Amino acid sequence: MSGNKIKVLCVDDSALIRSVMTEIINSQSDMSVVGTAADPLVARDLIKQTNPDVLTLDVEMPRMDGLEFLEKLMRLRPMPVVMVSSLTERGSEIALRALELGAIDFVTKPRLGVRDGLLNYTELIAGKIRIAASARLLPSRHASTQRPAADHAQEPLLRSPLLSTEKLIIIGASTGGTEAIREVLQPLPPDAPAVLIAQHMPPGFTRSFAQRLDGLCRIHVKEAEHGERVLPGYAYIAPGGYHLSLARSGANYVAHLDQEPPVNRHRPSIDVLFDSVAKHAGKNAIGMILTGMGKDGAEGLLRMKRAGAHTLAQDEASCVVYGMPREAVALGAVDEVSPLNEISRRVLAHLRTFGERANRV
């Protein structure tokens, strides 16, 4: 085996899945399976023997749960992990918990025709493994299971309720984005402007993602619904498989969903959301691009900036994958580059400055 190939260890209790994953990975010129394991205890020994670059890990397995194994692995021998999850409500919740524990990404098992279904995912699986192999392993950020306490000393962002509806916070993210979005949303106060989010995520997972964030944040978080009014104190996540864009109905902002073809190979596409915000919100928007592979969102963020929006990008050191932010910075689309743990503070500072100016008018 060539020394520069990505070494992959596949852990799954299904012999069929192990076989198909091996076939998929070994069909790629730049990666190779160095071992397979039916459960985490066997995997533990194989990790020591083969020193893999990437682990693919089933969620539900005998002898030790995949999450329990992942938690121990990230504590004792951190390495890039791609979870393999069933597309069920419980499976989606577990996959999100795995991302919280430090997994880079996840792949969904097809419900029917597992072999053919997985083979159809060959490029997707190989792509996720490549991204994982080059991703930055960050210290695990354990989310609090409670909403942050209200800061009674905190002044309202905008004293006039009419003004608060004018500002919007717009977020685009991909690989590593679920935890990055949580870190941005958690500090936001209940009177924060409406937030619209395009996170690259397959159908069936965004509802669990929204519900999880809703329990952790002081703002309300939900999947966006077509035609609903966009309101302060709410974050709206593009459902998997749908583009989310901003539209107007009279004086109100509303959410628009459609299943037009993917843009930049994604649906939801960040560019679709950003372009609509540039058109309908202009200087009343704050846009940010967070961790992720590729270039989706970079050109849209530039159009937002040219329309008068304030724009931010997550810095390289705090990104799992510094792809999309790098593209946006290279285009000149970014006003501020910020570490992830500073983004909310900078957004709130910008909003207060805007509010102070507006209240003097």
Residue frames as qw, qx, qy, qz and C-alpha x, y, z in Angstrom:
[[0.000, 0.888, 0.459, 0.000, 0.00, 0.00, 0.00],
 [0.358, 0.581, -0.038, 0.730, 1.27, 3.44, -0.90],
 [0.392, -0.241, -0.545, 0.701, 2.33, 5.35, 2.17],
 [0.092, 0.035, 0.061, -0.993, 0.27, 8.42, 1.29],
 [0.396, -0.378, -0.695, -0.466, -3.07, 6.60, 1.12],
 [0.466, -0.416, 0.275, -0.731, -5.67, 7.41, 3.76],
 [0.265, 0.019, -0.953, 0.145, -5.81, 4.42, 6.11],
 [0.574, -0.281, -0.043, -0.768, -9.39, 3.64, 7.14],
 [0.034, -0.022, -0.960, 0.279, -10.69, 1.30, 9.85],
 [0.512, -0.259, -0.378, -0.726, -14.38, 0.32, 9.51],
 [0.058, 0.012, 0.856, -0.513, -16.34, -0.58, 12.63],
 [0.623, -0.021, -0.153, -0.767, -19.83, -2.04, 12.13],
 [0.546, -0.134, 0.775, -0.289, -21.63, -5.07, 13.55],
 [0.807, 0.469, 0.210, -0.291, -23.06, -5.89, 10.09],
 [0.629, -0.176, 0.594, 0.470, -20.80, -8.10, 7.95],
 [0.481, 0.663, 0.488, 0.303, -22.61, -6.76, 4.87],
 [0.000, -1.000, -0.016, 0.015, -21.89, -3.13, 5.78],
 [0.511, -0.642, 0.452, 0.350, -18.24, -3.94, 6.52],
 [0.645, 0.148, 0.619, 0.423, -17.94, -5.67, 3.14],
 [0.355, 0.816, 0.375, 0.261, -19.59, -2.86, 1.17],
 [0.193, -0.964, 0.121, 0.138, -17.64, -0.13, 2.96],
 [0.603, -0.406, 0.537, 0.428, -14.43, -2.02, 2.19],
 [0.570, 0.434, 0.570, 0.402, -15.42, -2.27, -1.47],
 [0.144, 0.960, 0.214, 0.105, -16.24, 1.43, -1.64],
 [0.335, -0.879, 0.262, 0.215, -13.08, 2.61, 0.09],
 [0.621, -0.277, 0.596, 0.427, -10.71, 0.28, -1.72],
 [0.561, 0.613, 0.476, 0.288, -12.15, 1.41, -5.07],
 [0.047, 0.998, -0.028, -0.008, -10.65, 4.86, -4.42],
 [0.741, 0.454, -0.264, 0.419, -7.05, 5.46, -5.46],
 [0.115, 0.616, -0.389, 0.675, -6.22, 7.58, -2.41],
 [0.543, -0.428, 0.452, -0.564, -7.56, 5.43, 0.43],
 [0.575, 0.117, -0.807, -0.071, -7.52, 1.87, 1.70],
 [0.780, -0.516, -0.019, -0.353, -9.18, -0.20, 4.43],
 [0.234, 0.523, -0.762, 0.302, -6.57, -1.39, 6.91],
 [0.076, -0.058, -0.937, 0.335, -9.00, -3.35, 9.04],
 [0.517, -0.393, -0.342, -0.678, -12.64, -4.02, 9.96],
 [0.038, 0.048, -0.827, 0.559, -14.20, -4.71, 13.34],
 [0.342, -0.472, -0.740, -0.336, -17.60, -6.01, 14.40],
 [0.463, -0.819, -0.339, -0.007, -17.58, -4.13, 17.70],
 [0.005, 0.939, -0.231, 0.257, -15.64, -1.42, 19.51],
 [0.711, -0.581, 0.392, 0.059, -13.63, -3.83, 21.66],
 [0.825, 0.197, 0.350, 0.397, -12.11, -5.45, 18.57],
 [0.355, 0.863, 0.086, 0.351, -11.70, -1.97, 17.06],
 [0.396, -0.890, 0.226, -0.011, -9.71, -0.83, 20.08],
 [0.755, -0.320, 0.469, 0.329, -7.06, -3.47, 19.44],
 [0.662, 0.492, 0.388, 0.410, -7.03, -2.83, 15.68],
 [0.072, 0.989, -0.007, 0.132, -6.48, 0.91, 16.23],
 [0.517, -0.723, 0.422, 0.175, -3.29, 0.09, 18.12],
 [0.745, -0.024, 0.569, 0.346, -2.17, -2.34, 15.40],
 [0.529, 0.535, 0.487, 0.443, -3.04, -0.36, 12.26],
 [0.220, -0.463, -0.080, 0.855, -2.87, 3.30, 13.38],
 [0.334, 0.614, 0.624, 0.350, -5.65, 4.40, 11.00],
 [0.132, 0.100, 0.063, 0.984, -6.09, 7.95, 9.71],
 [0.501, -0.135, -0.073, -0.851, -9.91, 7.77, 9.78],
 [0.142, 0.117, 0.950, -0.252, -12.42, 5.57, 11.60],
 [0.490, -0.218, -0.397, -0.745, -15.91, 4.85, 10.24],
 [0.028, -0.018, 0.844, -0.535, -18.09, 3.95, 13.21],
 [0.353, -0.461, -0.718, -0.384, -21.55, 2.44, 13.43],
 [0.317, -0.503, 0.192, -0.781, -23.87, 4.05, 15.94],
 [0.796, -0.300, 0.255, -0.459, -25.68, 1.04, 17.42],
 [0.586, 0.377, -0.717, 0.029, -23.50, -1.99, 18.16],
 [0.862, -0.415, -0.290, -0.034, -23.20, -4.87, 20.66],
 [0.768, -0.146, -0.309, 0.542, -20.82, -4.97, 23.63],
 [0.268, -0.449, -0.166, 0.836, -20.32, -1.21, 23.63],
 [0.327, 0.851, 0.386, -0.141, -22.53, 1.58, 22.27],
 [0.604, 0.497, 0.151, 0.604, -20.95, 3.60, 19.46],
 [0.090, -0.897, 0.011, -0.434, -21.32, 6.84, 21.42],
 [0.731, -0.660, 0.164, 0.060, -19.68, 5.40, 24.50],
 [0.834, 0.031, 0.228, 0.501, -16.79, 4.20, 22.37],
 [0.368, 0.725, 0.131, 0.568, -16.52, 7.55, 20.59],
 [0.353, -0.904, 0.059, -0.233, -16.41, 9.44, 23.89],
 [0.802, -0.479, 0.256, 0.250, -13.60, 7.23, 25.19],
 [0.744, 0.325, 0.252, 0.527, -11.74, 7.40, 21.88],
 [0.197, 0.840, 0.072, 0.500, -11.82, 11.20, 21.77],
 [0.509, -0.836, 0.168, -0.114, -10.55, 11.36, 25.32],
 [0.778, -0.424, 0.411, 0.212, -7.78, 8.77, 25.05],
 [0.490, -0.097, 0.614, 0.611, -6.77, 8.62, 21.37],
 [0.390, 0.693, 0.188, -0.577, -8.42, 11.44, 19.38],
 [0.285, -0.075, 0.736, 0.610, -8.78, 10.73, 15.67],
 [0.404, 0.159, -0.242, -0.868, -11.11, 11.69, 12.79],
 [0.275, 0.207, 0.926, -0.157, -14.35, 9.71, 12.92],
 [0.411, -0.003, -0.398, -0.820, -17.19, 9.46, 10.39],
 [0.464, 0.060, 0.739, -0.485, -20.33, 8.01, 11.97],
 [0.254, -0.078, -0.800, -0.538, -22.56, 5.59, 10.04],
 [0.290, 0.131, 0.576, -0.753, -26.14, 6.18, 11.17],
 [0.114, 0.457, 0.861, 0.192, -29.58, 4.79, 10.41],
 [0.116, -0.243, -0.177, -0.947, -32.05, 7.40, 9.18],
 [0.412, -0.594, -0.690, -0.035, -34.42, 7.26, 12.14],
 [0.250, -0.888, -0.031, -0.385, -35.43, 9.84, 14.70],
 [0.765, -0.609, 0.153, 0.145, -33.29, 8.12, 17.30],
 [0.801, 0.145, 0.193, 0.547, -30.51, 7.67, 14.77],
 [0.271, 0.753, 0.081, 0.594, -30.51, 11.38, 13.95],
 [0.470, -0.854, 0.080, -0.207, -30.39, 12.35, 17.63],
 [0.860, -0.354, 0.208, 0.301, -27.47, 9.96, 18.19],
 [0.663, 0.431, 0.163, 0.590, -25.64, 11.27, 15.13],
 [0.002, -0.875, 0.003, -0.485, -25.95, 14.83, 16.45],
 [0.689, -0.704, 0.171, -0.011, -24.67, 13.73, 19.84],
 [0.873, 0.006, 0.192, 0.448, -21.73, 12.09, 18.05],
 [0.403, 0.687, 0.062, 0.601, -20.88, 15.39, 16.34],
 [0.378, -0.871, 0.089, -0.302, -21.02, 17.07, 19.74],
 [0.844, -0.461, 0.223, 0.160, -18.54, 14.48, 21.06],
 [0.234, -0.686, 0.505, 0.469, -16.11, 15.22, 18.23],
 [0.652, 0.279, 0.648, 0.278, -17.07, 13.13, 15.18],
 [0.133, -0.244, 0.350, 0.894, -16.30, 14.99, 11.96],
 [0.496, 0.138, -0.325, -0.793, -19.37, 13.92, 9.98],
 [0.565, 0.053, 0.776, -0.276, -21.89, 11.15, 9.45],
 [0.279, 0.108, -0.733, -0.611, -23.26, 8.97, 6.65],
 [0.690, 0.013, 0.357, -0.630, -26.82, 7.65, 6.65],
 [0.238, -0.031, 0.955, 0.172, -27.45, 3.98, 5.94],
 [0.451, -0.045, -0.455, -0.766, -30.18, 3.41, 3.33],
 [0.646, -0.119, 0.485, -0.578, -33.32, 1.79, 4.75],
 [0.900, 0.260, 0.314, -0.150, -33.79, -0.63, 1.85],
 [0.813, 0.529, -0.034, 0.243, -31.35, -2.30, -0.52],
 [0.499, -0.808, 0.171, 0.263, -28.39, -1.64, 1.76],
 [0.685, -0.131, 0.438, 0.567, -25.71, -2.88, -0.62],
 [0.391, 0.566, 0.442, 0.576, -26.91, -1.00, -3.71],
 [0.172, -0.954, -0.226, -0.097, -27.87, 2.00, -1.61],
 [0.548, -0.707, 0.206, 0.397, -24.41, 2.33, -0.07],
 [0.616, 0.075, 0.472, 0.626, -22.72, 1.78, -3.44],
 [0.207, 0.805, 0.384, 0.402, -24.77, 4.71, -4.76],
 [0.333, -0.942, 0.003, 0.035, -23.21, 6.76, -1.94],
 [0.860, 0.028, -0.002, 0.509, -19.66, 5.88, -3.03],
 [0.366, 0.541, -0.023, 0.757, -18.58, 9.43, -3.90],
 [0.419, -0.778, -0.029, -0.466, -20.34, 10.86, -0.84],
 [0.872, -0.477, -0.006, 0.112, -18.67, 8.39, 1.53],
 [0.762, 0.153, 0.004, 0.629, -15.26, 8.81, -0.08],
 [0.129, 0.707, 0.023, 0.695, -15.62, 12.58, 0.06],
 [0.581, -0.759, 0.007, -0.294, -16.50, 12.56, 3.76],
 [0.901, -0.273, 0.014, 0.338, -13.50, 10.32, 4.50],
 [0.562, 0.412, 0.011, 0.717, -11.19, 12.71, 2.60],
 [0.173, -0.785, -0.002, -0.595, -12.58, 15.68, 4.52],
 [0.790, -0.610, -0.013, -0.062, -12.20, 13.82, 7.82],
 [0.865, 0.001, -0.035, 0.501, -8.58, 12.91, 7.04],
 [0.391, 0.401, -0.018, 0.828, -7.71, 16.59, 6.54],
 [0.360, -0.807, -0.276, -0.377, -9.98, 18.01, 9.26],
 [0.099, 0.485, -0.540, 0.680, -8.76, 19.78, 12.37],
 [0.573, -0.424, -0.694, 0.105, -9.50, 17.89, 15.59],
 [0.135, -0.610, 0.166, -0.763, -10.77, 20.42, 18.10],
 [0.012, -0.052, 0.814, -0.578, -11.15, 19.97, 21.86],
 [0.198, -0.491, -0.826, -0.195, -14.56, 18.49, 22.61],
 [0.181, -0.198, 0.167, -0.949, -17.07, 21.20, 23.49],
 [0.128, -0.360, -0.916, 0.126, -19.64, 19.57, 25.73],
 [0.224, -0.474, -0.285, -0.802, -22.90, 21.42, 25.33],
 [0.217, -0.026, 0.633, -0.743, -24.72, 22.40, 28.48],
 [0.081, -0.363, -0.905, -0.207, -28.00, 20.53, 28.76],
 [0.059, -0.742, -0.544, 0.387, -29.71, 23.64, 30.10],
 [0.280, 0.847, 0.209, 0.401, -30.54, 26.98, 28.60],
 [0.412, 0.185, -0.315, 0.835, -28.09, 29.72, 29.65],
 [0.194, -0.630, -0.570, 0.490, -29.28, 31.75, 32.59],
 [0.190, 0.875, 0.309, 0.321, -30.91, 35.05, 31.73],
 [0.455, -0.010, -0.182, 0.872, -28.63, 38.05, 32.15],
 [0.080, -0.829, -0.539, 0.123, -30.92, 40.49, 33.92],
 [0.254, -0.698, 0.061, 0.667, -28.36, 43.27, 33.63],
 [0.376, 0.068, 0.614, 0.691, -28.23, 42.95, 29.86],
 [0.290, 0.469, 0.084, -0.830, -29.84, 45.85, 28.05],
 [0.722, 0.518, 0.447, -0.101, -32.24, 45.13, 25.21],
 [0.574, 0.058, 0.436, 0.690, -30.43, 45.17, 21.89],
 [0.028, 0.319, 0.357, 0.877, -32.84, 47.73, 20.47],
 [0.131, 0.201, 0.582, -0.777, -35.18, 49.81, 22.56],
 [0.554, 0.286, -0.047, -0.780, -37.76, 50.17, 19.84],
 [0.670, 0.080, 0.734, -0.071, -39.59, 46.91, 19.02],
 [0.658, 0.715, 0.113, -0.207, -40.15, 48.22, 15.51],
 [0.191, 0.796, -0.562, -0.124, -36.42, 48.39, 14.92],
 [0.496, -0.358, 0.790, -0.042, -35.70, 44.86, 16.13],
 [0.798, 0.367, 0.467, -0.105, -37.59, 43.35, 13.23],
 [0.470, 0.839, -0.207, -0.179, -35.31, 45.07, 10.74],
 [0.006, -0.662, 0.748, 0.040, -32.07, 43.31, 11.58],
 [0.981, 0.064, -0.068, -0.171, -31.39, 39.71, 10.59],
 [0.332, -0.602, 0.719, 0.100, -28.55, 37.31, 11.44],
 [0.871, 0.391, -0.159, -0.252, -27.72, 34.91, 8.60],
 [0.470, -0.543, 0.694, 0.047, -25.52, 31.82, 9.07],
 [0.846, 0.391, -0.302, -0.197, -24.04, 29.36, 6.59],
 [0.370, -0.571, 0.727, -0.092, -22.10, 26.25, 7.65],
 [0.825, 0.234, -0.464, -0.223, -21.12, 22.74, 6.59],
 [0.812, -0.044, -0.524, 0.252, -18.70, 20.17, 8.07],
 [0.409, -0.089, -0.505, 0.755, -18.27, 20.95, 11.77],
 [0.132, -0.383, -0.153, -0.902, -21.15, 23.38, 11.59],
 [0.575, -0.564, -0.546, -0.231, -23.60, 21.80, 14.01],
 [0.614, -0.489, -0.355, 0.507, -21.41, 22.55, 17.01],
 [0.284, 0.056, 0.063, 0.955, -20.25, 25.90, 15.58],
 [0.271, -0.514, -0.410, -0.703, -23.88, 27.01, 15.15],
 [0.622, -0.605, -0.489, 0.087, -24.68, 25.97, 18.71],
 [0.541, -0.303, -0.210, 0.756, -21.78, 28.07, 19.98],
 [0.068, 0.222, 0.213, 0.949, -23.01, 31.09, 18.03],
 [0.409, -0.528, -0.486, -0.564, -26.67, 30.76, 19.06],
 [0.584, -0.438, -0.623, 0.281, -26.35, 29.94, 22.76],
 [0.300, -0.257, -0.302, 0.867, -25.22, 33.41, 23.91],
 [0.074, -0.346, -0.376, -0.856, -27.94, 35.24, 21.96],
 [0.192, 0.130, 0.573, -0.786, -30.52, 36.98, 24.18],
 [0.330, 0.474, 0.806, -0.127, -34.28, 36.37, 23.81],
 [0.311, 0.837, 0.204, -0.402, -34.74, 39.68, 21.97],
 [0.353, -0.334, 0.601, 0.635, -32.12, 38.87, 19.32],
 [0.499, 0.437, -0.283, -0.693, -33.02, 39.52, 15.69],
 [0.942, 0.189, 0.175, -0.215, -34.32, 36.61, 13.65],
 [0.257, -0.532, 0.752, 0.292, -31.66, 34.12, 12.57],
 [0.876, 0.390, -0.035, -0.282, -31.77, 32.19, 9.28],
 [0.431, -0.530, 0.718, 0.133, -29.48, 29.18, 8.93],
 [0.853, 0.404, -0.261, -0.201, -28.36, 27.05, 5.99],
 [0.429, -0.526, 0.734, -0.014, -26.41, 24.03, 7.31],
 [0.554, 0.309, -0.690, -0.349, -25.47, 21.29, 4.86],
 [0.365, -0.121, 0.835, -0.394, -27.40, 18.36, 6.32],
 [0.173, -0.109, -0.866, -0.456, -29.44, 15.55, 4.76],
 [0.593, -0.361, -0.235, -0.680, -33.23, 15.20, 5.11],
 [0.814, -0.328, -0.477, -0.046, -34.33, 13.64, 8.38],
 [0.637, -0.143, -0.403, 0.641, -31.72, 15.28, 10.59],
 [0.098, 0.383, -0.045, 0.917, -32.54, 18.99, 10.65],
 [0.568, -0.612, -0.275, -0.478, -35.65, 18.57, 12.82],
 [0.818, -0.408, -0.293, 0.279, -33.66, 16.80, 15.54],
 [0.504, 0.156, -0.115, 0.842, -30.95, 19.44, 15.17],
 [0.166, -0.545, -0.114, -0.814, -33.47, 22.26, 15.63],
 [0.720, -0.582, -0.296, -0.235, -35.12, 20.57, 18.62],
 [0.774, -0.204, -0.281, 0.529, -31.76, 20.03, 20.29],
 [0.298, 0.247, -0.070, 0.919, -30.76, 23.67, 19.84],
 [0.374, -0.617, -0.269, -0.639, -34.17, 24.86, 20.99],
 [0.776, -0.551, -0.303, 0.040, -33.53, 23.18, 24.34],
 [0.712, -0.169, -0.130, 0.669, -30.11, 24.81, 24.69],
 [0.250, 0.260, 0.130, 0.924, -30.77, 28.39, 23.60],
 [0.076, 0.439, 0.479, -0.756, -32.71, 31.38, 24.97],
 [0.432, 0.308, -0.292, -0.795, -34.04, 32.07, 21.48],
 [0.824, 0.184, 0.458, -0.279, -36.47, 29.61, 19.92],
 [0.013, 0.438, -0.760, -0.479, -35.00, 27.33, 17.25],
 [0.734, 0.312, 0.518, -0.309, -37.10, 25.49, 14.67],
 [0.440, 0.157, 0.688, 0.556, -37.11, 24.10, 11.15],
 [0.193, 0.277, -0.133, -0.932, -38.23, 26.78, 8.74],
 [0.424, 0.469, 0.771, -0.078, -41.72, 26.39, 7.24],
 [0.246, 0.291, 0.502, 0.776, -42.69, 27.74, 3.86],
 [0.131, -0.661, -0.407, -0.617, -44.44, 31.10, 4.06],
 [0.532, -0.678, -0.434, 0.261, -44.06, 31.62, 7.80],
 [0.017, 0.959, -0.075, 0.274, -43.25, 35.08, 9.09],
 [0.683, 0.166, -0.401, 0.588, -39.64, 35.57, 10.21],
 [0.416, -0.857, -0.157, -0.260, -39.73, 36.96, 13.77],
 [0.064, 0.669, -0.574, 0.468, -37.19, 38.27, 16.32],
 [0.554, -0.395, 0.602, -0.417, -36.24, 35.77, 19.00],
 [0.927, 0.162, 0.308, -0.140, -36.39, 32.84, 16.56],
 [0.087, -0.515, 0.735, 0.432, -33.81, 30.91, 14.55],
 [0.839, 0.376, 0.140, -0.367, -35.01, 29.14, 11.40],
 [0.385, -0.395, 0.773, 0.313, -33.02, 26.18, 10.04],
 [0.555, 0.368, -0.472, -0.578, -33.33, 25.14, 6.39],
 [0.891, -0.068, 0.388, -0.226, -34.86, 21.63, 6.30],
 [0.387, -0.309, 0.775, 0.392, -32.62, 19.00, 4.72],
 [0.380, 0.335, 0.791, 0.343, -33.41, 18.71, 1.02],
 [0.148, 0.888, 0.428, 0.083, -34.86, 22.25, 0.73],
 [0.351, 0.309, -0.043, 0.883, -33.39, 25.60, -0.19],
 [0.217, -0.771, -0.475, 0.365, -34.26, 28.31, 2.33],
 [0.306, 0.323, 0.149, 0.883, -34.47, 31.90, 1.13],
 [0.027, -0.459, -0.434, 0.775, -35.73, 35.18, 2.51],
 [0.080, 0.502, 0.595, 0.622, -38.77, 36.79, 0.91],
 [0.095, 0.079, 0.311, -0.942, -41.05, 39.72, 1.69],
 [0.086, -0.590, -0.771, -0.225, -44.79, 39.85, 2.19],
 [0.164, -0.935, -0.213, -0.230, -45.68, 43.50, 2.48],
 [0.086, -0.855, 0.394, -0.325, -43.57, 44.91, 5.31],
 [0.795, -0.437, 0.400, -0.132, -42.79, 41.48, 6.76],
 [0.160, 0.492, -0.839, -0.170, -39.97, 39.06, 6.13],
 [0.916, -0.025, 0.199, -0.348, -41.13, 35.50, 5.37],
 [0.421, -0.371, 0.799, 0.216, -39.34, 32.19, 4.83],
 [0.746, 0.455, -0.211, -0.439, -39.44, 30.63, 1.38],
 [0.565, -0.283, 0.769, 0.093, -38.69, 26.93, 0.81],
 [0.757, 0.501, -0.166, -0.386, -38.27, 25.17, -2.51],
 [0.807, -0.184, 0.529, 0.187, -36.71, 22.07, -4.03],
 [0.523, 0.810, -0.226, -0.141, -35.04, 23.70, -7.01],
 [0.887, 0.253, -0.284, 0.261, -31.87, 21.92, -8.20],
 [0.703, -0.540, -0.066, 0.458, -28.85, 21.88, -5.86],
 [0.263, 0.929, -0.163, 0.203, -26.50, 24.87, -6.01],
 [0.045, 0.686, -0.688, 0.233, -22.79, 24.17, -5.49],
 [0.494, 0.044, -0.868, -0.022, -23.94, 20.52, -5.16],
 [0.086, -0.152, -0.768, 0.616, -25.99, 21.38, -2.06],
 [0.417, -0.455, -0.341, -0.709, -29.65, 21.73, -1.14],
 [0.016, 0.975, 0.175, -0.138, -29.95, 23.66, 1.11],
 [0.633, 0.366, -0.003, 0.683, -27.37, 25.94, -0.45],
 [0.355, -0.585, -0.248, 0.686, -25.84, 28.78, 1.51],
 [0.161, -0.037, 0.356, 0.920, -25.50, 30.89, -1.64],
 [0.166, -0.544, -0.680, -0.464, -29.26, 30.66, -2.24],
 [0.397, -0.746, -0.470, 0.257, -29.96, 31.99, 1.26],
 [0.386, -0.448, 0.018, 0.806, -27.29, 34.70, 1.14],
 [0.134, 0.194, 0.507, 0.829, -28.38, 35.91, -2.32],
 [0.230, -0.683, -0.624, -0.302, -31.98, 36.31, -1.15],
 [0.440, -0.711, -0.306, 0.456, -30.86, 38.25, 1.93],
 [0.332, -0.177, 0.235, 0.896, -28.71, 40.56, -0.21],
 [0.024, -0.398, -0.597, -0.696, -31.79, 41.25, -2.31],
 [0.386, -0.680, -0.527, -0.332, -34.39, 41.73, 0.43],
 [0.597, -0.720, -0.253, 0.248, -32.51, 42.83, 3.58],
 [0.413, 0.761, -0.130, 0.482, -29.34, 44.59, 2.39],
 [0.179, 0.521, -0.498, 0.669, -27.71, 46.62, 5.16],
 [0.650, -0.455, 0.195, -0.576, -30.14, 45.27, 7.75],
 [0.985, -0.052, -0.165, -0.026, -28.42, 41.86, 7.73],
 [0.254, -0.703, 0.664, -0.008, -25.38, 40.43, 9.44],
 [0.927, 0.258, -0.222, -0.156, -23.98, 37.44, 7.54],
 [0.347, -0.649, 0.676, -0.019, -21.48, 34.86, 8.68],
 [0.844, 0.299, -0.423, -0.139, -19.83, 31.84, 7.13],
 [0.634, -0.569, 0.496, -0.169, -18.62, 29.11, 9.44],
 [0.345, -0.393, 0.834, 0.172, -16.59, 25.92, 9.15],
 [0.807, 0.383, 0.387, -0.229, -17.07, 23.73, 6.07],
 [0.511, -0.127, 0.637, 0.563, -15.55, 22.27, 2.92],
 [0.390, 0.563, 0.613, 0.396, -15.97, 23.87, -0.49],
 [0.168, 0.057, 0.086, 0.980, -17.02, 27.32, -1.64],
 [0.188, -0.658, -0.658, -0.312, -20.79, 27.44, -1.06],
 [0.339, -0.840, -0.358, 0.226, -21.71, 30.80, 0.43],
 [0.497, -0.302, 0.103, 0.807, -18.57, 32.73, -0.50],
 [0.122, 0.269, 0.438, 0.849, -20.05, 34.55, -3.49],
 [0.308, -0.719, -0.565, -0.262, -23.37, 35.04, -1.71],
 [0.505, -0.654, -0.258, 0.502, -21.59, 36.62, 1.25],
 [0.335, -0.084, 0.239, 0.907, -19.83, 38.98, -1.15],
 [0.094, -0.512, -0.539, -0.662, -23.20, 39.99, -2.59],
 [0.455, -0.750, -0.468, 0.110, -24.49, 40.56, 0.96],
 [0.483, -0.441, -0.053, 0.755, -21.48, 42.77, 1.72],
 [0.182, 0.143, 0.396, 0.888, -21.97, 44.75, -1.48],
 [0.261, -0.643, -0.571, -0.438, -25.63, 45.23, -0.50],
 [0.181, -0.685, 0.213, -0.673, -24.49, 46.82, 2.78],
 [0.876, -0.429, -0.201, -0.097, -24.54, 43.84, 5.17],
 [0.229, -0.737, 0.615, -0.162, -21.91, 43.39, 7.87],
 [0.921, 0.181, -0.327, -0.108, -20.07, 40.10, 7.23],
 [0.437, -0.647, 0.610, -0.137, -17.98, 37.73, 9.35],
 [0.818, 0.251, -0.512, -0.075, -16.04, 34.51, 8.83],
 [0.850, -0.511, 0.127, 0.024, -14.85, 31.97, 11.35],
 [0.047, 0.808, -0.580, -0.095, -11.06, 31.92, 11.66],
 [0.680, 0.339, -0.643, -0.092, -8.91, 29.00, 10.56],
 [0.097, 0.316, -0.829, 0.451, -7.76, 27.96, 14.03],
 [0.452, 0.032, 0.627, -0.634, -11.31, 27.32, 15.29],
 [0.733, 0.301, -0.237, -0.562, -12.65, 25.65, 12.10],
 [0.825, -0.071, 0.561, 0.004, -12.94, 21.89, 11.74],
 [0.628, 0.309, 0.490, 0.520, -12.52, 22.54, 7.99],
 [0.043, -0.690, 0.006, 0.723, -11.31, 25.97, 6.82],
 [0.394, 0.252, 0.697, 0.543, -12.74, 25.73, 3.31],
 [0.081, 0.799, 0.528, 0.275, -15.77, 27.98, 2.93],
 [0.277, -0.904, -0.082, 0.315, -14.42, 30.75, 5.19],
 [0.491, -0.344, 0.426, 0.678, -11.12, 30.74, 3.27],
 [0.323, 0.435, 0.627, 0.559, -12.98, 31.13, -0.03],
 [0.069, -0.911, -0.402, -0.063, -15.04, 34.02, 1.35],
 [0.409, -0.764, 0.118, 0.485, -11.97, 35.81, 2.70],
 [0.495, -0.080, 0.544, 0.673, -10.13, 35.31, -0.62],
 [0.213, 0.638, 0.593, 0.443, -13.04, 36.95, -2.46],
 [0.094, 0.163, -0.158, 0.969, -12.96, 40.00, -0.20],
 [0.435, -0.507, -0.567, -0.482, -16.43, 39.15, 1.14],
 [0.647, -0.492, -0.521, 0.261, -15.56, 39.39, 4.85],
 [0.095, -0.878, 0.089, -0.461, -15.49, 42.45, 7.12],
 [0.413, -0.647, 0.551, -0.328, -14.30, 40.55, 10.20],
 [0.724, 0.125, -0.678, 0.027, -12.49, 37.25, 10.74],
 [0.464, -0.567, 0.371, -0.570, -13.17, 35.94, 14.23],
 [0.078, 0.124, -0.968, 0.205, -12.50, 32.93, 16.46],
 [0.390, -0.408, -0.752, -0.339, -15.70, 30.96, 16.94],
 [0.411, -0.528, -0.630, 0.394, -15.98, 31.82, 20.63],
 [0.138, -0.339, -0.100, 0.925, -15.90, 35.55, 19.79],
 [0.018, 0.289, 0.638, 0.713, -18.45, 35.64, 16.97],
 [0.245, -0.716, -0.650, -0.068, -21.57, 36.10, 19.11],
 [0.351, -0.650, -0.212, 0.640, -19.97, 38.89, 21.11],
 [0.197, -0.176, 0.363, 0.893, -18.97, 40.72, 17.93],
 [0.085, -0.466, -0.713, -0.517, -22.44, 40.30, 16.42],
 [0.313, -0.758, -0.545, 0.177, -24.09, 41.64, 19.58],
 [0.326, -0.504, -0.003, 0.800, -21.67, 44.57, 19.70],
 [0.089, 0.091, 0.537, 0.834, -22.51, 45.42, 16.10],
 [0.201, -0.613, -0.711, -0.281, -26.23, 45.20, 16.86],
 [0.341, -0.722, -0.388, 0.460, -25.95, 47.49, 19.87],
 [0.244, -0.289, 0.224, 0.898, -24.03, 50.03, 17.81],
 [0.055, -0.325, -0.669, -0.666, -26.75, 49.88, 15.20],
 [0.300, -0.688, -0.661, 0.015, -29.43, 50.24, 17.90],
 [0.330, -0.588, -0.200, 0.711, -27.73, 53.22, 19.49],
 [0.117, -0.082, 0.398, 0.906, -27.49, 54.97, 16.12],
 [0.169, -0.456, -0.733, -0.475, -31.12, 54.19, 15.32],
 [0.345, -0.698, -0.583, 0.234, -32.36, 55.42, 18.68],
 [0.267, -0.441, -0.030, 0.856, -30.57, 58.76, 18.19],
 [0.063, 0.217, 0.579, 0.784, -32.43, 59.33, 14.95]]
